[in-house]
Amino acid sequence: MAIAKVTVEKGADGVAVVTVDYPPVNALSNEVENGLYRTFTQLHADREVKAIVLRGANGKFCGGGDIRGFQKIQETGSTGETLLVPGFTLVNDIIEGGPKPVVAAIESFALGGGLELAMACNARITVPKVQVGLVELQLGIIPGLGGTQRLPRLVGLQKAIDMLLASKTLNSDEALKIGLVDGVVAYADLLAAARKWALDIYEGRRSWQRSLHRVDKIGSLPEAKDILNNARAKVKKMYANVSYPFILLDVIEKGIVNGAVEGVKVEGKACQDLIKSPEAKALMHVFFSERSSSKIRGITDQGLTPHPIRKAAVVGGALMGSGIATALALSKIPVLIKEIDSKQLDAAIQRIHGNLKSRAASGKITKEEANHAMGLVQGVLDYKEFYNVDIVIEAATENVPLKQKLFQELEQACPSHCILATNTSSIDLEIVGASIRSQERLIGVHFFSPAHVMRLLEIVRSNKTSVQIIVDLLGLAKSLKKVPVVVKSSPGFAVNRVFFPYGMGAHFLADLGVDPYRIDSVIKGFGMPMGPFRMSDLGGLQTGTLVGKIWLQAYPERVYASPLMPLLYNDNRLGESAGKGYYNYYGTRKEQPAPELKKYLEESRRLAGLSSPYKVRNITDQEIVEMIFFPVINEACRVLDEKVVITSSDLDIASVLGMAFPAYRGGIVFWADHIGAEYVFSKLLEWSNLYGNFFKPSKPLEACATRKIPMAQIPLAGASRL
């Protein structure tokens, strides 16, 4: 474990440079805060020191609070080392309010507590390409070192609220433009510029700014209250089931009404309380789950380095293939896109162009970056240019004979080192590559649509996939800025496998007599971005029907096959793209309840034979959530037991990024353990006795309930990560 150090170097010019050194990101642990307190106290008493520069070691200013320390507080109530003074005393009295000016010299980033520390300094100088922001809301907490008070006073109330609610980061130029930093200089000039600025303050050539006491950008009290009330209305739409955004706004208002010093004190107390909240525990679990997914015992600890991907190819230019090609081009990787004829190739190129144009229009990339990425894309109708590609990704339709034929051709057309990857979402890898010789080079790369936007990437290995190929794909995932989850080849892999009961549970309830629109409303209220029926329309009933057949073939003993989707499909109600499905779509594609759905529901219920008005009247919103998600938990237990994923945290981050399961619930397994295996098991057992095998509890779930152990421990201790 890294040791936290705070060092000081005094110069002949009277400027002391204080350096925080706590790898990897110089986080503000209690040890660091105590080191800063001791160092600044000594420097303030040193008559030879005129001014102070604060910096971070190894080219990084400060990545924020010590999240591992926060988790210790959640588990034990303490981080292990007691603070010598409260955090607000350090930043308010010792740094900002001390007798000597302090200038922050910022490299790489100043995030969360790091930016709070910088804002407490009397000036901030950065180098280009620095990222600054208060990102605490992503962890279910609010700033705790004065960030809610200083940011509005530096940049204005509206800009500050927008940054805080979105956990938005700014680059150096953006921060300079709004007054968050005072200067941007070349890397080589940073320390000299910061020293000079600090001396200029000391000698009166520059004003001595204390941001906590500024009022020039706050506006009048009525104006501030209007901004805050508008923000609260926005928060009600943005955030469901959580309190921390509202607490953030309340704390900001407290400082405006009662003064910034009082605001800082209230902020610190609120932050400490929120650290212990269920939402913060869940979001911090998600934070670390994301970072651990690419660290795999037996794979990434073997000393292997990923081979560079200098050129890629994508076979199939439909929605998914064009999205994958877009992602590659955005990562500055030249990419071939192959289609079967000129018409389809032109359509693929237009999709890629549209993807890049959309990214530029939304401000995600510049117009120049979009043009450069488009220049890396080359459309082809044959394999002639495949002779020097490092990876080829097949993105054809889910048709086994077609995929097998393509890989026979690709094995011949591509060089011997080329990674042979398939984007199949449900077909076993062994089946896809059954006819090729180079089984060790075959791997699955399951992107989620849209591939250039969604961050999750399932890396699917077979028993024959080489370790080097897995390492190469982990490297590619990093280049693409994806979060990789390595999974074992099996029907549906991880995300689709775990969530196949999700839609089935919703259809079961509809056949039981529950209004589908009520189901969607309840599930959206739970925190999903849309309900299961709206999601079916978005994905298309053609896809839903095809995937349903795959599940029926793979797991016939526990599938619920509702008649409802086939009835709609056979009547050409194919979803949003067709203008009608479970909903009707007009004009802007905003979904509208379909009155005609009633006749399909009546027929489906008649065929299913489940409907009972008495049972429907007694189904609560909580039961709707449980009857949809508990079968998902049940399947997650099977996936863990079969070692389809490596750890339960992999399944948690996959559920959050792949299915938009609410992050503030921590992922599907984390949430399940919050409820408890005993309760989940008892409800599934009750429903299975009433309704059959769709709800039958799995053996691993039963074992957890009987032995009173967390589901996150499936399979039991002793199993390696692969």
N, C-alpha and C positions, 0 to 999 in steps of 0.2 A: 504494500500500500504506500502511496506517495506521502511524503512528509510536507506539511505546510510550513513555509518560511516567509518572513517579511524581512527584507534586508534594506540597508541604507548606505548610500555613497555620497559623501559631502564633497562639493567642489570648491575650488579656489574663489569662484564668483559668489559664494555664499548661498548657493542653491543646493539643497539636499534632494537626491533622487531616491524615492522609496519604491521598492519593487516587491510585488506580490508574486510568490512562486509556489504554486500548488497544482501540479499537473493533474489532468490534462488541460483544464480550462481556467485555472486559477479561481476556483469557486470560493464563495465567501463562507467558509466554514467558521465555526466558533473559534478555532485555533487562529485562522487568518484575522478575524475581527479583533481578537485579543492582541495579536501581533501588531496590528495597525494602531490600536490604542496605546500600547507601550511605546511604539516608535514615534508616533506623533506627539505624545506627551513629552518625551525626551527632546525632540527637535524644537518644540515650542519653548522649552526651557534653555535651549542652547543659544547663547548670544551670538555665536559665529554664524548661525543659520539665519538668512534673511527671508527665504522663500522655499517652497517645497514643490517638487514634481512627483506625481503618483503615476506609476506604470505597472504593467504586468510582464512577467517573464515569458520568454520563448515566443515573442511576437504576438501575444494575446493579452488584451487588457483584463477582462473578467467576464466569465460566462454566466454569472448569477449566483443565486443561493446554492448551498450544498444540499442537493436533493436527497442524497443518501442520509444526510443528517436529519432532514425532514422525516424520512422513513423511520429513523431511530426514535424520533419524538413520537411518531404514531405507534410504535411498538412498545416503547419503554417509558415514554414521557420525558426523555432527556437525550441529548446528543453525546453525552459522555464528558464534555468539558464545559464548565460553567463560564458564561460571559463575565468579564471583569466589569463591564458597564453595559447597559441596554444598548441595542443597536441605534436607537434614535439619539442617544447621548453621544455616541461615536460620530455620527454624521452631522448632527446639528451643532454640538458644542465643541468637539475636538477638531473636526475637519473644516466645516463651513464657518463656524463661529470662532475658530482659533485666532491667535494673534498674528499668524503669518499666512500670507496668501498661498493657496494650493492650486496647481494646474494639473489637470488630467491629460496624460499623453496616451492616446487610444490607438491601438493596432487591432486588426482582425474584427473584434466585436466588443461591445459593451451591452450585455443583455441582462434583463431583470435587475437583480441587486447590483450588478456591475454598472449599469447605467445610473442607478440610484446613487451609487458611490461617486460616479463622475459628475452627476448633477449637483452633488454637495460641494464639489470643488468650485473655485471661484472663476474658472475658465476651463474650456475643453478644446483640445487640439487633436485632430485626427489625421490619419493618412488616407489616401484614396481606397475605395472598396471596403470600407468598414461597415459593419451592420450594427445598428443601435436600436433598442426597443425595450419596452416593458412587456414581457411575454408571460407573466405569472398566471393570467387567467387560463392558459393552456393546462396548468397544473391544478386548477380548482382553488387557487388562492389569489390574494391581491398583493401588490407591493407592500413591503414591510419596513422600508428604510426611508420613507418620505416621498416615494415616487408619485403617489396620488396627489401630493401637494406641490412638488417642484415642477413636474411636467406641465401642468396648466399655466403656471406662472412664467415658464420659459417660452412656450409655444402658443399659448392661448387655450381657452377651455374647450372649444369645439374640437380643435385638432387633437388635443390631449385625449379627450373621450374617445374619439374615433380610433386613435392608436391603441388605447388600452383595451377597448372592447374587442378589437380584432386581433390583439396581440401582434400588431403590425410592426415590422422592422423597417428602418430607413437606411439608405446608403449615405455615404459621407456628404455628397452634394445636396441630397434632400434634407438632411439634418441641418446643414449650414443655411440653407434657404429659409427654413422656418425658425432659426435661432436656437436650435438645440445644441449645436456646437459653434465654436467661435472662429475656427480656422481649419483649413485642410492644406496640408503640406506634403512634400515628397517624403518617402520613407527615410531617406538618408538625413533629412532635415528635422525629423520629428523632435528628437530630444533637445536639440539646440533651440528650436522654435519655442518649445514649452518652457525651457529655462529662461529664455529672453522675456516671454510673456509674464512669467512669474515675477521676474525682477522689475519689469515695467509696472506691474501692480504695486510692488513694494515701494518703488521710487516715485510713484504718483503719476507716471506717464499713461497708465490705463486705469479705468475705474475699477474699484474693488466691488465686484458683484456678489451678493448673497441671494441666491435664487429664491430661497424660502420667504424672503421679505419683499419680493417684487409684487406689485399689484397692477402694473401698467397694462397687462394683457388679459386680466380677468374680466373686465367689464363691470357694469353695474350689477347690483344684487338681483333686480328683476330680470335682467338679461341672462344672468347665470342660472336662475331658477327655470327660465323658459328652456334653456339648452338642456338642463338636467332632466326636466320633465319629458322633453322630446326623446331624450336618450332612454328613459325608462320605458316609454312606449315602444321604442325600437327593440329593447332587450326582451320585452314580453314576447315578441315575434321570433327573436333569434334564439332564445334559450328556453328550454322546457325543463321543468322538474329540478332546477338548481337555483341556489340563492346568491352565489358569490358575485355575479355581475351587478345585482341590485345593491349588495353590500359595498361594492366598489363605488357606485354612484353616491350612496349615502355618505361614505367617508369623504369623498371629494366635496360634497355639499357642506359637511361639518366644518371643513377647513375654510371654506369661503365665508360661512356665517360666523363662526367662532374664532377664526384666525388660524393661520397655518401651523403654528406650534401645537395648538390643541388638536388639529387635524392629524398631525404626525403621531401623536400619542394614541388617538383613537384608531388610526390605521395599524399601528403595531399590534395593538390588542386584537383587532379583527383578523389580522394575518395569522397570529398565533392560534386563534380559535379555529380558523379555516384549515390550517395544516392538519388538524385532528379530525376533520370532517370525512364522511364516507366518500364524497366526491373527490376530495384531494387524494385519498388513499387509492382510489380507482384510477385517477388520471396519472398519478405517479407510477403506478403499476404499468399502465400503457406506455408511458415514457420509457421505462427501462425495458419493457418487452420489445419495443421497436429497436432499441440499441443492441439487444442481445441476440436478435434473430440471425445475425450474420456471423456469430461466434459459435462454432460447432466443434465439440470435442471429437477428435478422430478425423476431422476434415481440415479446419482452419489452423490447427496446432501442429501440422505436419511439416511446416517450413516451406510449403509450396507457395509460389507467387502466381497470380493470374496472368495468363498470356494476354497481350494487348489485342483488342479487336480493332483492326485497321480498316476493315471493309466488311460489310454485311449484305445479306440478301434476304428478301422476304418473298415468299411464293404465295400469291393470293392478295388482291388489292381491294377487297371489300372493306366494310367498316373496320373490322379488327386489323386486317393486314395493313391498311393505310394508316391506322393509328400507331401500329408498331413501327412502321417506316418513319412516321413523324417523330416518334420518341427517339429513334436512332439518330435522325438528322439533327434534332435539337441538341443531342449530345456530341455533335460534330463528328459523327461516324458516317462516312460515305455509304450509301445504301442503294442496292438494286431492288426494284420492285417488278415482279414478273406476273403477267396475266396471259390469258389464253388467246386473246384477240385484241385488235387495236381499239375497238370500242370500249371494252372493259378496262384496258390499260389507261386510256384517256380519262375515264371516270375515276380510276384510282389516283392518277396524278392530280386531278381536280380536287379530290377529297383531301389529299395531303396539303395542297395549296390552301384550301379552305381552313384546314386545321391551323396552319401557321398564321394565316391572316387573322383568324379569330384570336389567337394568342397575342398577336401584336395589338389588335384593337382593344383588348382587355388590359393592356399594359404589362402583361407577363413577360414579353420580350419586346425588343425594339424592332422597327421596320427593317433595319439593316440586318439584324440577327435572323429575322424571318427569311429575308432574301438569301442570306448565306446558307441557311439550312435547306432551302429549296434547291439551291445549286448543288447540294450533295446528293440529290435524289436522281436516279437514272432509271427510266422505264425500259423494260426489255420483254421480248416475246419468246425467247428461247434461253438456253443455258450457256451460250458461248462466253458470256462475261463472268461466269461463276468460277473460273479457273483459279482465282486468287482470293476468294472470300474466306474469312476466318470463321464465320458462322452463317448458317442459313436457317431461317425460321419459316416453317410451313404453317400457313394460316388459311388453309382451304376449309371447305365445309366439313361437318362431322360425318364423314362417310368413310368407313373402314377400308374398302377396296381402293378408293381413290387415294387415301393417304399412303397405303402400302405401295401403290404404284409410284407415287411421287418420290418416296424415299429410295426406292430402287433406282430411279433416275438421278436423284441428287447424289447418291453415293458414287455414281459414275462421273457426274459432272463436276463435283467439288474436289478440292485438293485433299490429300490424305489426313491433314491436320484439322480440317474444317469440323466445327461442332455442328451436329445434325440435330436441330431442335424442332419440336412440334408445339403448336399453341393449342392443342386439343384441350377441351375443358372437362372431358369426362371419360375418354377412351383410354384403356390401359396402355401404357407405354410399350409393353411387350407385344401387344397386338399390333400397334402402329408399325413397329420396326421388325415384325416377324420375318420379313423376307430379306433383310440386309445382313451383311457380314460384320460390319463395324458397330457391334452392339455397345461397345465401350464409349463410343462417341455420341450415342443417342441420349437425348435428355428432353424433358418437357419444360416449356416456359409458358406458363399460363398467365397471360396478361388479363386484366379486367378492363372492360370497356367504359369509357374511351381510353385506349391504351396509352395515349400520350398525356393523360391527365391523372388517371387512377394510380396510386402509389404502390399498391401491393403487387408483388410478383411471386407466384408459386413456382419454385424450381423443383421439377418432378424427376426423381431418380428411379432407375430400375436396379435390380440386383447386379447388373453388369456395367452400369455407368461408372466410369473411372472417377477417382477422387479429384484428379486434375481438372476434369471437365466441370465438376461441381464448383471448384475454386474459380475457374474461368467465368462461370455464370454469376457467381457472387461478385466478382470484379465488374462484370457488365452491369449488374444491378446497381452497383455503386455509381458507375458512370451515368446510368439512366436516372439516377436519383430515386430509385425504387427501394422499397423495403422488402427484402427477400425472405421467404419462408420455404425451407427445404422440406419436401414431403415425399412419402413413398408412393409409388405408382399403385393406384387402386381406383375403382370407379368413383369419379367425382373429386378425387384427391382430398383436399381438406375442407375448403370453404363450401363448395357446392355439396359435398357429401354431408357435412354437418347441418347445412341449412335446407336439405331437401325436404325434411318434415315441416318446414316453416309454412310453405304454401299449402301443403297437404292438410295441416292442422286448420288453416283458415277455411279451406274447402269443406273439411269435415264439419266445422261449426255452421257454415252456410247450409249444408245439407241437413244439419240438425234443426235448422229453422232460424238461425241468427242472421240478421240483416248484414249483407256484405259491406255496406257502407258504414255501418256501425263498427264492424270489425276493423276496417281501415282507419276510422277515426280513433279508435281505442289504441291501436298499435302505433299510430302517429303520435298520440299523446304519451305513449310509453317512451318515445324518443327516436323512433325510426323516422327517416326522412319522408317515407310514404308507406301506406299500408300494403299488404300482400297482393290484393287485387289490382290496385293501381300499378304495382311493380310488374305484375303479369302483363298488363296492357303495355307498359313501357318496353319490356323485353320482347313482346310479341307472342301470340298464342301458338304460332308455328313452332317457335323454339320451345315453349312450354310443353307442347304435346310431344315433341321429339325427346326432350329430356325426361318427361314422365315415363316414356317407354323404356328408357335406359334404367331408371330406378326400378321399374317393375321387373325388369330382367335381372338386375343385380341383387335386389333385396325383396323378392316377392312375398316373403313371410311377414313383412312389416310395412308395406306400402298401403296408403289409403288412396284408392283410385276413384275419385269423384266423377260422376257423369257430367258435371257442369262444364268443364273446359271442353271436352269433346262436343257437347251440344252447341256451344258457341262457335267452336272451330268449324264444325260442319255447316254452320249457317253463315260462314264468312265474316264472323265478328272476330277479327284477328288482332285487335289491339289498337294502340294509338296511331300507328302508321296507316291503318286502314280506316281511321276515323270512328271506329266503334269496337268495343270489346265488352268488358264489364262496365265501362263508362262509355258515354258518347263524347266526341271531341269536335269542336267547331272553331273555325277561325284561328285564334291564337293557340289552339290545341289545349286550352284549359279544360280539364275534365269536368263533365257534368253527369250527375246520376242518370241512368238510362231507365225510364219507366218500363220499357219493354223487357228489361232483365227479369221481371217478375215471372213471366211465362217459362223462361229457362230454369229459374229456381224451382218453380213448382214441379216441372218435369224431373229435374235432377233429384229433388227430395222424394218424389214418388219412386224413382228407380233405386235410390239409395235405401229407402225404407227406414230412415233414422228419425224423421221429424216428429217431435212431440211438443205441442204447445206448452205443456206443463213444465218440461225441462227447460225450454227456451226462456220462459218467464223468470226462472230462477238462476239464469247464468249472469253473473256480475261481470263488470269490466275487468276485475282482477282475474276471474276465471278465464276470460277470453285471452288475456295475456299469458296465463299459465298453460292453457290448452294448446296455444300456438308455440310457446317457447320451451316448455318442458320436454316435448319430444325432441327438440333441437339439442337440449342438454343431454338427453339420453343418447343421442347419436354421437355427441361430442365425447361421451365416456367410452363408446365403442372405438372411436377414432384414436383416442389416447391409448386404450388397451391394445389395439392392433399396431401401435407405434407408427401410424401414418404420419403424424407430426412428431417432432423431436421432444418438445416440451409443451406443457399446457399454456405457457406464456406465448408460444408461437401461435397457438390456436386463438388466444385472446387478441393479439394484434391482427391476425388474419380476419377475425370476425369484425373488428372495428374498421379496418381499411377495405376489406373486400365486400362486406355486407352492410356497412354503415351502422353497425350495432353501436349504440351510444357510448362514446368513450368514457363519459362520466360514470358508467356502470362497470368499467374495467375490462370489458371483453366477456365472452359467453361463459367461460369457466370461472373466472373471478366472480362474476355475478351469481353464478350457480352456487359457489361456495359461500357467498354472502347469505343466500337463502338457506342453504344446508341440504346435504344429500338425503337426510331422513325425510324431510318434508317433500322434496321432489319425488323421491321413491314412493312415498305413501299416496300422493295424488295420482301418479302414473298407475300404480297398482289398482287404485279405486276405479280409474277410468278404463283400464284394460279389462277389469271384471265386468264393466257395463257395456263396453263398446268393442272390445277385441284387441288384436295383436298390435295395431298401430301404436297403442299406448303402453305396450308391455315393457316393464322396466328391464334394462340390460343387466347382465351379470356383474359387470364392473360397478355400475351404479348401486346395485343391491349390496355388493361387498362394502362399498363406502358407507352406505346407510347402516349396515349391520355393525361394522367396526368403528363407526363414528370417525372417519378420517376424511380429509378434504378430497374432492374430486381432482384437484390439481396434482395430487400424488399418484394418479393413475398413469402408467403402470407403477407398481411398487418400487421402492428404492433399490438401486443396484443395476438398473438398466442404463446402458450408455446412451448418448444422444443420437447415435445412429446404429 
